[in-house]
Amino acid sequence: MKAFDGNTLIPLARDLYLIEGQNSGRFPFCNAFLITGAETVLIDTGVGLEKIQSIDRARRIDRVIISHPHPDHIAGFDLLKDRPLMLPRETGPEVHDLLDLGTRFTGSRQGGEQWVSFVKSMLPVTPLPIPAGRYQNGDILDFGAIRLEALHAPGHLSDHYCFFEHRSKTLLSTDIDFSSFGPWYGNPECAILPFIDGIQKLMDLPYEQVCSSHKPPIKKDAAKAAFDRFLKMFDRQRQKVLELCDPWATLDQMTAASPFYGNRLKGSLVQDVFEKNMIQKNLDLLIQERRVACEEGIYRRIG
């Protein structure tokens, strides 16, 4: 692998590398993972077009695995559309049409049209083809020196997966990513409690290092602290929503206050749709916890 810039391709174990995405892996890009050996396998394609082309020239990519179909993870796949593709068992046919995918991610056809326009203004996103194979929770993807266990971790997305490499004890946590924004669950299908449960299950693994889709790798001791901080961010996010209900507010008023994005993307699809979804999911839990009451669209803090 001498052909690669060491600042771009980070060795994780024998035949396993992290490819740092453009913009240091921050959205709208992501880190990817490269497996070498008997065959060359790329996990996620959102690192940037030039990086994909460089790797493919140096060592032809034989197969692509997608961890979940968010746009920052599938952008650039068109460069490798002639290679076998593996998708999660849970991923539906909407990935074959961008409007259908946008409808899934926003909850409406009109939102889907806006989503397509939004992501195509930033990323080279194209529909995914019929996959050559599927994987599901507990499957072992055997690539010789690298054997990945597929770990279904819904919450961030219903077909979101992480991977654990048992020999090197390397956990690829994908979008359980320790970012400063905190956990993201802005699509209609996302759910906070399954998200938390998935994180807790990952924490029980005997990992020695954790590598996410948007941050540099972290070693065992630091990873435990990072997981704990990430989990506590759910509570901080819910507290922000709770404070907006004191004394009362509508969902639209809370969305305009922008507790998650801080109005940095005011007027965009991200803020208008995804922030509202995140607020609503916290409100639902606050109502279950009897900390908030709702009457005729008015949310009031209790106590």
C-alpha contacts under 8 A as a table, 3 or more apart, distances in Angstrom:
res1	aa1	res2	aa2	distance
1	M	4	F	5.99
2	K	5	D	7.72
3	A	58	A	6.73
4	F	8	T	7.28
4	F	9	L	6.58
4	F	55	I	7.74
5	D	8	T	5.39
5	D	9	L	6.36
6	G	9	L	5.29
6	G	10	I	6.30
7	N	10	I	6.85
7	N	20	E	7.83
8	T	19	I	5.65
8	T	20	E	5.12
8	T	21	G	7.77
9	L	17	Y	6.21
9	L	18	L	5.62
9	L	19	I	4.54
9	L	20	E	6.30
10	I	17	Y	5.34
10	I	18	L	4.98
10	I	19	I	6.36
10	I	20	E	7.61
11	P	14	R	7.60
11	P	16	L	6.30
11	P	17	Y	4.50
11	P	18	L	6.49
12	L	16	L	5.53
12	L	17	Y	5.18
12	L	18	L	6.76
12	L	170	T	7.49
13	A	16	L	5.06
13	A	17	Y	6.97
13	A	168	S	6.19
13	A	170	T	7.91
14	R	145	A	7.03
14	R	146	I	7.71
15	D	34	L	7.86
15	D	35	I	5.44
15	D	36	T	4.73
15	D	37	G	6.05
15	D	145	A	6.78
15	D	146	I	6.80
16	L	33	F	7.16
16	L	34	L	5.79
16	L	35	I	4.76
16	L	36	T	6.54
16	L	146	I	7.15
17	Y	33	F	5.62
17	Y	34	L	5.08
17	Y	35	I	6.56
18	L	31	N	6.86
18	L	32	A	5.93
18	L	33	F	4.58
18	L	34	L	6.31
18	L	211	C	7.77
19	I	31	N	5.62
19	I	32	A	5.06
19	I	33	F	5.72
19	I	34	L	6.96
19	I	47	V	7.28
20	E	24	S	6.13
20	E	25	G	5.73
20	E	30	C	7.47
20	E	31	N	4.79
20	E	32	A	6.73
20	E	47	V	6.80
20	E	216	P	7.88
21	G	24	S	5.53
21	G	25	G	4.01
21	G	26	R	7.39
21	G	29	F	5.88
21	G	30	C	5.04
21	G	31	N	4.40
21	G	32	A	6.84
21	G	46	G	6.97
21	G	47	V	3.87
21	G	48	G	6.40
21	G	214	H	7.97
22	Q	25	G	5.48
22	Q	26	R	7.47
22	Q	29	F	6.04
22	Q	30	C	7.36
22	Q	47	V	5.56
22	Q	48	G	5.67
23	N	26	R	5.63
23	N	27	F	7.84
23	N	29	F	6.90
24	S	31	N	7.98
24	S	214	H	7.56
24	S	215	K	7.76
25	G	29	F	5.36
25	G	30	C	4.33
25	G	31	N	5.02
25	G	47	V	7.01
25	G	213	S	6.91
25	G	214	H	4.79
25	G	215	K	6.67
26	R	29	F	5.45
26	R	30	C	5.93
26	R	214	H	5.39
26	R	215	K	7.71
27	F	30	C	6.28
27	F	72	D	6.70
27	F	214	H	7.52
28	P	71	P	7.94
28	P	72	D	5.35
28	P	122	M	7.26
28	P	123	L	7.28
29	F	46	G	5.29
29	F	47	V	5.64
29	F	48	G	6.86
29	F	72	D	5.15
29	F	73	H	7.41
30	C	46	G	5.28
30	C	47	V	5.41
30	C	72	D	6.01
30	C	73	H	6.38
30	C	213	S	5.27
30	C	214	H	5.45
31	N	44	D	7.82
31	N	46	G	6.98
31	N	47	V	5.65
31	N	212	S	7.42
31	N	213	S	4.60
31	N	214	H	5.81
31	N	215	K	7.76
32	A	42	L	7.01
32	A	43	I	5.63
32	A	44	D	5.30
32	A	45	T	6.41
32	A	46	G	7.01
32	A	47	V	6.24
32	A	213	S	6.64
33	F	42	L	5.84
33	F	43	I	5.02
33	F	44	D	7.11
34	L	40	T	7.09
34	L	41	V	5.75
34	L	42	L	4.76
34	L	43	I	6.38
35	I	39	E	7.59
35	I	40	T	5.46
35	I	41	V	4.94
35	I	42	L	6.47
35	I	143	F	7.79
35	I	146	I	7.32
36	T	39	E	5.88
36	T	40	T	4.52
36	T	41	V	6.59
37	G	40	T	6.42
37	G	143	F	7.29
37	G	144	G	6.94
37	G	145	A	7.16
38	A	143	F	6.66
38	A	144	G	6.55
39	E	61	I	7.77
39	E	62	D	6.11
39	E	63	R	7.78
39	E	143	F	7.11
40	T	59	R	7.41
40	T	60	R	6.89
40	T	61	I	5.01
40	T	62	D	5.20
40	T	63	R	6.62
41	V	61	I	5.87
41	V	62	D	5.86
41	V	63	R	4.81
41	V	64	V	5.71
41	V	65	I	7.31
42	L	45	T	7.20
42	L	61	I	6.73
42	L	63	R	6.40
42	L	64	V	4.90
42	L	65	I	6.19
43	I	64	V	5.89
43	I	65	I	4.64
43	I	66	I	5.73
43	I	67	S	6.91
44	D	47	V	7.97
44	D	64	V	7.05
44	D	65	I	6.09
44	D	66	I	4.86
44	D	67	S	6.39
44	D	73	H	5.18
44	D	74	I	6.18
45	T	48	G	7.53
45	T	52	I	7.34
45	T	66	I	7.72
45	T	73	H	5.67
45	T	74	I	5.36
45	T	75	A	5.95
45	T	76	G	5.64
45	T	77	F	5.71
46	G	49	L	7.94
46	G	71	P	7.85
46	G	72	D	5.17
46	G	73	H	4.66
46	G	74	I	5.71
46	G	75	A	4.85
46	G	76	G	6.00
46	G	77	F	7.87
47	V	51	K	6.49
47	V	52	I	7.05
47	V	76	G	7.95
48	G	51	K	5.59
48	G	52	I	6.53
48	G	75	A	7.83
48	G	76	G	6.77
49	L	52	I	5.24
49	L	53	Q	6.22
49	L	76	G	5.84
49	L	79	L	7.83
50	E	53	Q	5.11
50	E	54	S	6.07
51	K	54	S	5.04
51	K	55	I	6.20
52	I	55	I	5.31
52	I	56	D	6.04
52	I	76	G	7.77
52	I	79	L	7.84
53	Q	56	D	5.09
53	Q	57	R	6.08
53	Q	79	L	7.75
54	S	57	R	5.24
54	S	58	A	6.26
55	I	58	A	5.13
55	I	59	R	5.88
55	I	60	R	7.11
55	I	61	I	7.62
56	D	59	R	5.21
56	D	60	R	4.37
56	D	61	I	5.46
57	R	60	R	5.99
61	I	64	V	7.61
61	I	80	L	7.99
61	I	83	R	7.72
62	D	83	R	6.11
62	D	84	P	7.22
63	R	83	R	5.56
63	R	84	P	5.09
63	R	85	L	6.12
63	R	86	M	7.84
64	V	80	L	7.89
64	V	83	R	6.87
64	V	84	P	6.33
64	V	85	L	4.94
64	V	86	M	6.27
65	I	85	L	5.92
65	I	86	M	4.77
65	I	87	L	6.26
66	I	69	P	6.83
66	I	73	H	7.11
66	I	74	I	7.01
66	I	85	L	7.71
66	I	86	M	6.45
66	I	87	L	5.57
66	I	88	P	7.50
67	S	73	H	7.55
67	S	87	L	7.19
67	S	88	P	7.09
67	S	159	D	7.99
67	S	160	H	6.12
67	S	161	Y	5.17
67	S	162	C	6.85
67	S	174	T	7.32
68	H	73	H	6.98
68	H	87	L	7.63
68	H	88	P	7.18
68	H	91	T	7.77
68	H	157	L	7.49
68	H	159	D	5.80
68	H	160	H	4.80
68	H	161	Y	6.42
69	P	73	H	6.26
69	P	74	I	6.00
69	P	91	T	7.85
69	P	95	V	7.25
69	P	159	D	7.93
70	H	73	H	5.52
70	H	74	I	6.58
71	P	74	I	5.28
71	P	75	A	5.74
71	P	119	V	7.09
71	P	123	L	7.71
71	P	125	V	6.56
72	D	75	A	5.65
72	D	123	L	7.64
74	I	77	F	5.75
74	I	125	V	6.69
75	A	78	D	7.78
75	A	123	L	6.12
75	A	124	P	5.30
75	A	125	V	4.45
75	A	126	T	7.06
76	G	79	L	5.92
76	G	80	L	7.81
76	G	123	L	7.95
76	G	124	P	5.64
76	G	125	V	6.32
76	G	126	T	7.78
77	F	80	L	5.34
77	F	81	K	6.12
77	F	125	V	7.55
77	F	126	T	7.34
77	F	128	L	7.61
78	D	81	K	4.89
78	D	125	V	7.80
78	D	126	T	6.45
80	L	83	R	5.56
81	K	84	P	7.85
81	K	129	P	7.52
84	P	131	P	6.90
84	P	132	A	5.41
84	P	133	G	7.84
85	L	129	P	7.89
85	L	130	I	7.87
85	L	131	P	4.86
85	L	132	A	5.35
85	L	133	G	6.60
86	M	131	P	5.50
86	M	132	A	6.03
86	M	133	G	4.79
86	M	134	R	5.24
86	M	135	Y	7.03
87	L	91	T	6.68
87	L	131	P	6.34
87	L	133	G	6.70
87	L	134	R	5.01
87	L	135	Y	6.44
88	P	91	T	5.43
88	P	134	R	5.48
88	P	135	Y	5.12
88	P	136	Q	5.92
88	P	159	D	6.30
88	P	160	H	7.91
88	P	161	Y	7.52
89	R	134	R	5.30
89	R	135	Y	5.51
89	R	136	Q	5.32
89	R	159	D	7.75
90	E	136	Q	7.72
90	E	158	S	7.31
90	E	159	D	5.26
91	T	95	V	7.62
91	T	159	D	5.73
92	G	95	V	6.60
93	P	96	H	5.73
93	P	97	D	7.89
94	E	97	D	5.61
94	E	98	L	7.33
94	E	100	D	4.94
94	E	101	L	4.99
94	E	104	R	7.55
95	V	98	L	6.54
95	V	100	D	7.14
95	V	101	L	5.48
95	V	127	P	5.89
95	V	128	L	5.67
95	V	129	P	7.94
96	H	100	D	7.90
96	H	101	L	7.84
96	H	127	P	4.78
96	H	128	L	5.03
96	H	129	P	5.89
96	H	130	I	7.32
97	D	100	D	5.33
97	D	101	L	6.25
97	D	127	P	5.26
97	D	128	L	7.66
98	L	101	L	4.90
98	L	102	G	6.01
98	L	116	V	6.45
98	L	126	T	6.96
98	L	127	P	5.63
99	L	102	G	5.04
99	L	103	T	6.08
99	L	109	R	7.57
99	L	112	G	5.44
99	L	113	E	6.06
99	L	115	W	7.98
99	L	116	V	6.36
100	D	103	T	5.00
100	D	104	R	6.25
100	D	109	R	7.84
100	D	112	G	6.90
101	L	104	R	5.07
101	L	105	F	6.27
101	L	112	G	7.15
102	G	105	F	4.99
102	G	106	T	6.03
102	G	109	R	7.74
102	G	111	G	6.94
102	G	112	G	3.86
102	G	113	E	6.80
102	G	114	Q	7.90
102	G	115	W	5.34
102	G	116	V	6.14
103	T	106	T	5.27
103	T	107	G	5.35
103	T	108	S	5.06
103	T	109	R	5.09
103	T	110	Q	7.60
103	T	111	G	6.22
103	T	112	G	3.98
103	T	113	E	7.55
103	T	115	W	7.94
104	R	107	G	5.50
104	R	108	S	7.39
104	R	112	G	7.36
104	R	187	N	7.90
104	R	188	P	7.68
105	F	112	G	7.28
105	F	187	N	5.07
105	F	188	P	6.53
105	F	189	E	7.86
106	T	111	G	5.38
106	T	112	G	6.02
106	T	115	W	7.42
106	T	187	N	6.09
106	T	188	P	6.57
106	T	273	V	6.73
106	T	274	F	7.53
107	G	111	G	6.81
107	G	112	G	7.54
107	G	187	N	7.78
107	G	188	P	6.16
108	S	111	G	5.04
108	S	112	G	6.05
109	R	112	G	4.82
109	R	113	E	6.35
110	Q	113	E	5.24
110	Q	114	Q	6.52
111	G	114	Q	5.06
111	G	115	W	6.01
111	G	269	L	7.89
112	G	115	W	4.92
112	G	116	V	6.24
113	E	116	V	5.28
113	E	117	S	6.45
114	Q	117	S	5.16
114	Q	118	F	6.02
114	Q	269	L	6.86
115	W	118	F	4.95
115	W	119	V	6.10
115	W	269	L	6.82
116	V	119	V	5.47
116	V	120	K	5.97
117	S	120	K	5.35
117	S	121	S	6.17
118	F	121	S	5.41
118	F	122	M	7.03
118	F	269	L	7.22
119	V	122	M	5.32
119	V	123	L	5.74
119	V	125	V	7.24
120	K	123	L	5.14
120	K	124	P	6.20
120	K	125	V	6.22
128	L	131	P	7.98
131	P	134	R	7.05
135	Y	139	D	6.28
135	Y	150	A	7.22
136	Q	139	D	5.70
136	Q	150	A	6.45
136	Q	151	L	7.66
136	Q	152	H	7.14
137	N	149	E	7.92
137	N	150	A	5.33
137	N	151	L	5.04
137	N	152	H	5.07
138	G	149	E	5.86
138	G	150	A	5.36
138	G	151	L	6.08
138	G	152	H	7.99
139	D	149	E	5.65
139	D	150	A	5.40
140	I	147	R	6.33
140	I	148	L	5.49
140	I	149	E	4.51
140	I	150	A	6.43
141	L	147	R	5.57
141	L	148	L	4.99
141	L	149	E	6.25
141	L	150	A	7.37
142	D	146	I	6.38
142	D	147	R	4.45
142	D	148	L	6.48
143	F	146	I	5.13
143	F	147	R	5.79
144	G	147	R	6.69
146	I	165	E	6.67
146	I	167	R	7.51
147	R	165	E	5.67
147	R	166	H	6.81
147	R	167	R	7.52
148	L	163	F	5.80
148	L	164	F	5.36
148	L	165	E	4.65
148	L	166	H	7.04
149	E	163	F	5.40
149	E	164	F	5.07
149	E	165	E	6.43
149	E	166	H	7.66
150	A	161	Y	6.66
150	A	162	C	6.20
150	A	163	F	4.82
150	A	164	F	6.83
151	L	161	Y	5.49
151	L	162	C	5.05
151	L	163	F	5.57
151	L	164	F	7.39
152	H	159	D	7.17
152	H	160	H	6.27
152	H	161	Y	4.64
152	H	162	C	6.48
152	H	198	G	7.86
153	A	156	H	7.77
153	A	158	S	7.85
153	A	159	D	7.63
153	A	160	H	5.57
153	A	161	Y	5.33
153	A	162	C	6.60
153	A	194	P	7.76
153	A	195	F	6.95
153	A	198	G	4.89
153	A	199	I	7.54
154	P	157	L	5.32
154	P	158	S	4.64
154	P	159	D	6.13
154	P	160	H	5.35
154	P	161	Y	7.37
154	P	190	C	7.60
154	P	191	A	7.83
154	P	194	P	6.07
154	P	195	F	5.89
154	P	198	G	6.72
155	G	158	S	6.10
155	G	160	H	7.70
155	G	185	Y	6.85
155	G	189	E	7.83
155	G	190	C	4.85
155	G	191	A	4.57
155	G	192	I	5.89
155	G	193	L	7.19
155	G	194	P	4.97
155	G	195	F	3.85
155	G	196	I	7.63
155	G	198	G	7.62
156	H	160	H	6.60
156	H	175	D	7.47
156	H	183	P	7.65
156	H	184	W	6.24
156	H	185	Y	5.10
156	H	190	C	5.45
156	H	191	A	7.00
156	H	192	I	7.96
156	H	195	F	6.06
157	L	160	H	5.09
157	L	185	Y	7.34
157	L	187	N	7.48
157	L	189	E	6.63
157	L	190	C	5.28
157	L	191	A	7.99
158	S	189	E	6.50
158	S	190	C	6.62
161	Y	173	S	7.98
161	Y	174	T	7.34
162	C	171	L	7.58
162	C	172	L	5.65
162	C	173	S	4.93
162	C	174	T	5.74
163	F	171	L	6.00
163	F	172	L	5.03
163	F	173	S	6.68
164	F	169	K	6.88
164	F	170	T	5.88
164	F	171	L	4.55
164	F	172	L	6.11
165	E	168	S	6.04
165	E	169	K	5.41
165	E	170	T	5.07
165	E	171	L	6.31
165	E	172	L	7.99
166	H	169	K	4.72
166	H	170	T	6.88
167	R	170	T	7.90
168	S	208	E	7.54
169	K	206	P	6.60
169	K	207	Y	4.69
169	K	208	E	5.34
169	K	209	Q	6.90
170	T	207	Y	5.71
170	T	208	E	6.04
170	T	209	Q	5.18
170	T	210	V	6.01
170	T	211	C	7.48
171	L	207	Y	6.08
171	L	208	E	7.86
171	L	209	Q	6.28
171	L	210	V	4.75
171	L	211	C	6.15
172	L	210	V	6.00
172	L	211	C	4.88
172	L	212	S	5.78
173	S	176	I	5.38
173	S	177	D	6.73
173	S	210	V	6.59
173	S	211	C	5.94
173	S	212	S	4.83
173	S	213	S	7.25
174	T	177	D	6.27
174	T	211	C	7.24
174	T	212	S	4.48
174	T	213	S	4.51
174	T	214	H	7.73
175	D	212	S	6.31
175	D	213	S	5.68
175	D	214	H	7.33
176	I	183	P	7.29
176	I	199	I	7.32
176	I	212	S	6.62
176	I	213	S	7.92
177	D	212	S	4.97
177	D	213	S	6.11
177	D	214	H	5.83
177	D	215	K	6.47
178	F	182	G	6.61
178	F	183	P	7.79
178	F	212	S	7.83
178	F	215	K	7.22
178	F	226	A	6.41
178	F	227	F	7.21
178	F	229	R	7.93
178	F	230	F	5.75
179	S	182	G	5.52
179	S	183	P	7.75
179	S	214	H	7.04
179	S	215	K	7.07
181	F	184	W	7.74
181	F	260	F	7.74
182	G	230	F	6.39
182	G	233	M	5.93
182	G	234	F	7.59
183	P	230	F	7.06
183	P	233	M	7.14
183	P	234	F	6.90
184	W	278	M	7.83
185	Y	190	C	5.09
185	Y	191	A	6.60
185	Y	192	I	7.12
185	Y	274	F	7.87
185	Y	277	N	7.71
185	Y	278	M	6.04
186	G	190	C	6.59
186	G	273	V	7.63
186	G	274	F	4.22
186	G	275	E	6.21
186	G	276	K	7.70
186	G	277	N	5.24
186	G	278	M	5.14
187	N	190	C	5.44
187	N	274	F	6.17
187	N	277	N	6.64
188	P	277	N	6.55
191	A	194	P	5.89
191	A	195	F	6.25
191	A	281	K	7.16
192	I	195	F	5.02
192	I	196	I	6.29
192	I	281	K	7.18
192	I	282	N	7.94
193	L	196	I	5.13
193	L	197	D	6.17
194	P	197	D	4.89
194	P	198	G	6.03
195	F	198	G	5.24
195	F	199	I	6.43
196	I	199	I	5.19
196	I	200	Q	6.29
196	I	231	L	6.95
197	D	200	Q	5.16
197	D	201	K	6.29
198	G	201	K	5.17
198	G	202	L	6.38
199	I	202	L	5.14
199	I	203	M	6.29
199	I	227	F	7.58
199	I	231	L	7.82
200	Q	203	M	5.04
200	Q	204	D	6.64
201	K	204	D	5.34
201	K	205	L	7.14
202	L	205	L	5.49
203	M	224	K	7.28
203	M	227	F	7.27
207	Y	210	V	7.01
207	Y	220	K	6.52
208	E	219	K	6.02
208	E	220	K	4.67
209	Q	217	P	6.85
209	Q	218	I	5.63
209	Q	219	K	4.25
209	Q	220	K	5.04
209	Q	223	A	7.11
210	V	217	P	5.72
210	V	218	I	5.41
210	V	219	K	6.37
210	V	220	K	7.17
210	V	223	A	6.42
211	C	215	K	7.30
211	C	216	P	6.61
211	C	217	P	4.39
211	C	218	I	6.51
212	S	215	K	5.71
212	S	216	P	7.10
212	S	217	P	6.83
218	I	222	A	6.21
218	I	223	A	5.73
219	K	222	A	5.63
219	K	223	A	5.80
220	K	223	A	5.05
220	K	224	K	6.46
221	D	224	K	5.49
221	D	225	A	6.90
222	A	225	A	5.30
222	A	226	A	6.19
223	A	226	A	4.84
223	A	227	F	6.07
224	K	227	F	5.21
224	K	228	D	6.32
225	A	228	D	5.07
225	A	229	R	6.21
226	A	229	R	5.13
226	A	230	F	6.10
227	F	230	F	5.06
227	F	231	L	6.20
228	D	231	L	5.20
228	D	232	K	6.28
229	R	232	K	5.12
229	R	233	M	6.43
230	F	233	M	5.25
230	F	234	F	7.37
231	L	234	F	5.72
231	L	235	D	7.58
232	K	235	D	5.35
232	K	236	R	6.55
233	M	236	R	4.87
233	M	237	Q	5.97
234	F	237	Q	5.13
234	F	238	R	6.24
235	D	238	R	5.11
235	D	239	Q	6.09
236	R	239	Q	4.99
236	R	240	K	6.33
237	Q	240	K	5.25
237	Q	241	V	6.67
237	Q	260	F	7.58
237	Q	282	N	7.92
238	R	241	V	5.17
238	R	242	L	6.14
238	R	282	N	5.63
238	R	283	L	7.92
238	R	286	L	7.76
239	Q	242	L	4.90
239	Q	243	E	6.14
240	K	243	E	5.29
240	K	244	L	6.59
240	K	259	P	6.38
241	V	244	L	5.19
241	V	245	C	6.77
241	V	254	M	7.65
241	V	259	P	7.10
241	V	279	I	6.50
241	V	282	N	6.89
241	V	283	L	7.15
242	L	245	C	5.27
242	L	246	D	7.04
242	L	283	L	7.74
242	L	286	L	7.47
242	L	291	R	7.88
242	L	292	V	7.42
242	L	301	R	6.71
243	E	246	D	5.38
243	E	301	R	7.79
244	L	247	P	7.69
244	L	248	W	7.09
244	L	249	A	6.64
244	L	254	M	6.42
245	C	248	W	4.40
245	C	249	A	5.36
245	C	292	V	7.40
245	C	299	Y	5.77
245	C	300	R	5.00
245	C	301	R	5.08
246	D	249	A	7.56
246	D	300	R	6.24
246	D	301	R	5.22
247	P	300	R	5.81
247	P	301	R	6.08
248	W	298	I	6.54
248	W	299	Y	5.39
248	W	300	R	4.32
248	W	301	R	6.62
249	A	253	Q	6.05
249	A	254	M	6.54
249	A	298	I	5.73
249	A	299	Y	5.41
249	A	300	R	6.79
250	T	253	Q	5.15
250	T	254	M	6.32
250	T	297	G	5.95
250	T	298	I	4.97
250	T	299	Y	5.99
251	L	254	M	5.12
251	L	255	T	6.12
251	L	276	K	7.34
251	L	279	I	7.71
251	L	280	Q	7.39
251	L	297	G	7.32
251	L	298	I	7.71
251	L	299	Y	7.69
252	D	255	T	5.00
252	D	256	A	6.16
252	D	276	K	7.75
253	Q	256	A	5.07
253	Q	257	A	6.31
254	M	257	A	5.00
254	M	258	S	6.52
254	M	259	P	7.54
254	M	279	I	7.62
255	T	258	S	5.08
255	T	259	P	7.48
255	T	271	Q	7.95
255	T	272	D	7.29
255	T	275	E	6.55
255	T	276	K	5.50
255	T	279	I	7.32
256	A	263	N	7.79
257	A	262	G	7.46
257	A	263	N	7.44
258	S	261	Y	5.62
258	S	262	G	4.96
258	S	263	N	5.46
258	S	271	Q	7.60
258	S	275	E	7.14
259	P	262	G	5.66
260	F	275	E	6.64
261	Y	264	R	5.79
261	Y	265	L	6.86
261	Y	271	Q	6.80
261	Y	275	E	7.33
262	G	265	L	7.92
263	N	266	K	4.80
263	N	271	Q	7.41
265	L	268	S	5.61
265	L	270	V	7.11
265	L	271	Q	5.90
266	K	271	Q	6.11
266	K	272	D	7.53
267	G	271	Q	6.76
267	G	272	D	6.45
268	S	271	Q	5.53
268	S	272	D	6.10
269	L	272	D	5.11
269	L	273	V	5.69
269	L	274	F	7.33
270	V	273	V	5.76
270	V	274	F	5.20
270	V	275	E	6.83
271	Q	274	F	5.70
271	Q	275	E	5.06
271	Q	276	K	7.36
272	D	275	E	6.22
272	D	276	K	6.37
273	V	276	K	5.34
273	V	277	N	6.35
274	F	277	N	5.08
274	F	278	M	6.32
275	E	278	M	5.07
275	E	279	I	6.17
276	K	279	I	5.14
276	K	280	Q	6.11
277	N	280	Q	5.10
277	N	281	K	6.21
278	M	281	K	5.25
278	M	282	N	6.45
279	I	282	N	5.25
279	I	283	L	6.17
280	Q	283	L	4.91
280	Q	284	D	6.14
281	K	284	D	5.20
281	K	285	L	6.58
282	N	285	L	5.20
282	N	286	L	6.13
283	L	286	L	4.94
283	L	287	I	6.09
283	L	292	V	7.37
284	D	287	I	5.23
284	D	288	Q	6.33
285	L	288	Q	4.94
285	L	289	E	6.09
286	L	289	E	4.95
286	L	290	R	6.17
286	L	291	R	5.26
286	L	292	V	5.46
287	I	290	R	4.93
287	I	291	R	5.92
287	I	292	V	4.85
287	I	293	A	5.85
287	I	294	C	7.63
288	Q	291	R	7.71
289	E	292	V	7.67
290	R	293	A	7.00
290	R	302	I	7.19
291	R	301	R	6.05
291	R	302	I	5.12
291	R	303	G	7.39
292	V	299	Y	6.54
292	V	300	R	5.50
292	V	301	R	4.51
292	V	302	I	5.21
293	A	299	Y	5.70
293	A	300	R	5.30
293	A	301	R	6.49
293	A	302	I	6.61
294	C	297	G	6.18
294	C	298	I	5.41
294	C	299	Y	4.47
294	C	300	R	6.33
295	E	298	I	5.27
295	E	299	Y	6.72
